[in-house]
Each structure stands twice: as C-alpha cells, then as structure tokens.
C-alpha cells in the first residue's frame, strides 16, 4: 500500500493514467496508447464531479432542440445525470436521434480543444414518451416559445415536478398561469436559472455543438419561494456550479440581461441611419462598444433599478436588481474582464468576442437595421415591454427606456407605447404583465 501511495504522490495524473492505459492495452497496437490516454485524461478531468448530485433529481427531461438543448444532451449525461429529451418542433427529434445514433452520442467541442460524448436515454417528438418518467424539466427556451411548449406539456405534468427555465425571463410564471390554470400551477415548482448556462452554437445538427463557455455561477429564483434552495441544489448538480438564491421569481423577470444590452446598443449604432439611407459598416457589437451605447445601457438599467426601489418602497419586498456590469462581472469573474465601466466590460470579456451587429447588407449600398432580428422581435415585446409594464403599475417614469422603445416600434411597425404609457394595440402580443391581467403590485408579487 505504501508503494502505491508513493507512486501516486510522485507522478502526475496524466502519467498515472498513461501507465494505467498502457497496462490495459498491452496487447494492442502501439498507436492505441496515446489515443486512449488522451481520451481517458479528458474524460477524467471533465467528468470529475465538483458538486454531488442531489437526490432531488430522479431523471431530467431536456425540452427543446436548439443550441443549448443539444449541448445539454451531452453535458448532463457527462455529469452523471439520467435524462430524456423532448423535441416537439418539426422533425428535430428524428434528426437529433439519427445524428446521435450515427456516432454513439452528441459531441461537444470545447473551447480548450477537448471533445466529449454524451447521450440521453430517450429522444422523442411525443412528450408522453419522455416526460412522465422525469421529475425535473430543463427548458432552455426563448420567451416566445413558452405558450406552445407549456400547452403540449400540460397533459404530462405531475404534482411535485420541478420545471426549470433558462434564462428565465419573459414573465414565464404569467404565461404558465394562463396556460396551465391555477390548480396545476400550484402543484408544480417553477424555477429560473440565470444566466443561460452556455455560450454555444450547433456546428452539425444532431451531432456536434461548439461550447465556448459553460458558466460556473448562477442565480436561481423559484415559485413557490420556499423551494428556492432545492432549486439551487438541482441547478448546482446539473451544471456543477455555484448558485445564489434570488428573493423572488419576479427578480428573474426583471433581471438586467438581454433587454438591457441589445436594444440600447442597436439604437446607438443606428443613430445616423434614416429610412432610405445606409450605414457604411457592420461593427462588432461588443468589442467596438462606445461610451454612448454603454451610457444608454446604464440609463435604462438605472431606470430598472428605480422600478425595483419603488416596489420595495410600496411593498417592503427587496427584489435586489443589480447593474448588468456587476452581475455579468460576477458570472465571468474567472475571465477577469475590465470592470471599470460598462463599456470596458463588454470590450474586454472574451465571452462577447466576435459578434456582429443585427444589420442587413444591401448590396452595393451599405447596411440597414434588421427589424426582424431577435434583438427586436424578442427584446422589445418580451423584454422592454415587461419592464415598462411594471413601471406603469408602480408609477415610475422611464424616459430613456421610452426613447428606445419609440424608435424600435417605429422600425418594427408596432405600437407599444402611446403618450408615455404602455397602452398601444400591440401590447396584446407582448409579454407585458397587463396582457395577462396583472395590473396591481399585489398581483405582480403573487399575493
């Protein structure tokens, strides 16, 4: 025993694994040794658990077939989590199943050059085949998908299920109450995970995903609030990460993420543009961040914090809404971005490198705003409209937010704000609280 202990002390982990593999493949061709050593080393480093799996998780169902969902199909099994996958859109389930079966799993290519393989137990287009045997659902979905997904899930939900949405904005609980009804709503546990765990993109549908970042820190809000710690434990287990509890699910709805960044930055980029004119270039969205863009983000974020302060003043509930720079600085702490200002953060954080702006090129003329891009179609009706709707309920003015919304709605051909209030005809297709009959502070807080 002492000889074994001395050996482990004197040799590095890669050397120990190399010797182990050499012994395992002593009768195999010489080229197998370095290949298998590399595989064992990467798998050992990646799969070594930092957070024990909570017994709260029996089995997880991944909902969706997009970038994050396909990455989760690799990552969760790699973390020792039994999971199924429900892909209800089009032929996604069939295509993902075919891709995974062709190579034994979903491949994730990590930013450090390593590759891992993971495979869910079942994949189906029919939620009845994969949802009922799971007690945790993870839904990496855009806000516009909530109604249709919840409608399809409704017959298969059971009391006590944990339903996690990420990044958890867009008034998820208002949509859920409308679709599921009060009785079913009260029988399950909802939780929001912020931010979205991954920066990733599909490189070969159903087969390969490139993951730039798997985040290490999350903030989690739950409904009912008494279940928040359990939801933190589930999130920590799934993503092997640090979690912090949010005081209320409304905090997740109001958190400063995409709707604080995208519309304000696009507004500034497009300030020189007028219909019939063209912009000379498509700038880097984050790395070329200017003081004007960052200043407008700061102004809208401050208005959001003032809305939260008004809620605290009126109700005593502190939603703890941070500044986006501080929140993302916490998320990306290991990256060591420059936190001097909002501008320097986005210009120096490696997670935001390489992204161009949501502009369309007109051949031979230049660039124009793409008002059909998700920075408009999601971040205005499913983002700023929510902030503005809450502001109207508590009587807080938002001049910077209003300015951006007036400009965006004109380009989109929509009407959300009229005379400084969220009373336009297209509020009915937004996720503003008023659309769901939420018009008082008590309703906002679920009282």
Residue, then its C-alpha position, 0 to 999 in steps of 0.5 A: x500500500x505504501x508503494x502505491x501511495x508513493x507512486x501516486x504522490x510522485x507522478x502526475x495524473x496524466x502519467x498515472x493514467x498513461x501507465x494505467x492505459x498502457x497496462x490495459x492495452x498491452x496487447x494492442x497496437x502501439x498507436x492505441x496508447x496515446x489515443x486512449x490516454x488522451x481520451x481517458x485524461x479528458x474524460x477524467x478531468x471533465x467528468x470529475x464531479x465538483x458538486x454531488x448530485x442531489x437526490x432531488x433529481x430522479x431523471x431530467x427531461x431536456x425540452x427543446x432542440x436548439x443550441x443549448x438543448x443539444x449541448x445539454x444532451x451531452x453535458x448532463x449525461x457527462x455529469x452523471x445525470x439520467x435524462x430524456x429529451x423532448x423535441x416537439x418542433x418539426x422533425x428535430x427529434x428524428x434528426x437529433x436521434x439519427x445524428x446521435x445514433x450515427x456516432x454513439x452520442x452528441x459531441x461537444x467541442x470545447x473551447x480548450x480543444x477537448x471533445x466529449x460524448x454524451x447521450x440521453x436515454x430517450x429522444x422523442x417528438x411525443x412528450x408522453x414518451x419522455x416526460x412522465x418518467x422525469x421529475x425535473x424539466x430543463x427548458x432552455x427556451x426563448x420567451x416566445x416559445x413558452x405558450x406552445x411548449x407549456x400547452x403540449x406539456x400540460x397533459x404530462x405534468x405531475x404534482x411535485x415536478x420541478x420545471x426549470x427555465x433558462x434564462x428565465x425571463x419573459x414573465x414565464x410564471x404569467x404565461x404558465x398561469x394562463x396556460x396551465x390554470x391555477x390548480x396545476x400551477x400550484x402543484x408544480x415548482x417553477x424555477x429560473x436559472x440565470x444566466x443561460x448556462x452556455x455560450x454555444x452554437x450547433x456546428x452539425x445538427x444532431x451531432x456536434x455543438x461548439x461550447x465556448x463557455x459553460x458558466x460556473x455561477x448562477x442565480x436561481x429564483x423559484x415559485x413557490x419561494x420556499x423551494x428556492x434552495x432545492x432549486x439551487x441544489x438541482x441547478x448546482x448538480x446539473x451544471x456543477x456550479x455555484x448558485x445564489x438564491x434570488x428573493x423572488x421569481x419576479x427578480x428573474x423577470x426583471x433581471x438586467x440581461x438581454x433587454x438591457x444590452x441589445x436594444x440600447x446598443x442597436x439604437x446607438x449604432x443606428x443613430x445616423x441611419x434614416x429610412x432610405x439611407x445606409x450605414x457604411x459598416x457592420x461593427x462588432x457589437x461588443x468589442x467596438x462598444x462606445x461610451x454612448x451605447x454603454x451610457x444608454x445601457x446604464x440609463x435604462x438599467x438605472x431606470x430598472x433599478x428605480x422600478x425595483x426601489x419603488x416596489x420595495x418602497x410600496x411593498x417592503x419586498x427587496x427584489x435586489x436588481x443589480x447593474x448588468x456590469x456587476x452581475x455579468x462581472x460576477x458570472x465571468x469573474x474567472x475571465x477577469x474582464x475590465x470592470x471599470x465601466x460598462x463599456x470596458x466590460x463588454x470590450x474586454x470579456x472574451x465571452x462577447x468576442x466576435x459578434x456582429x451587429x443585427x444589420x442587413x447588407x444591401x448590396x452595393x449600398x451599405x447596411x440597414x437595421x434588421x427589424x426582424x432580428x431577435x434583438x427586436x422581435x424578442x427584446x422589445x415585446x418580451x423584454x422592454x415591454x415587461x419592464x415598462x409594464x411594471x413601471x406603469x403599475x408602480x408609477x415610475x417614469x422611464x424616459x430613456x427606456x421610452x426613447x428606445x422603445x419609440x424608435x424600435x416600434x417605429x422600425x418594427x411597425x408596432x405600437x407599444x407605447x402611446x403618450x408615455x404609457x404602455x397602452x398601444x394595440x400591440x401590447x396584446x402580443x407582448x409579454x407585458x404583465x397587463x396582457x395577462x391581467x396583472x395590473x396591481x403590485x399585489x398581483x405582480x408579487x403573487x399575493 
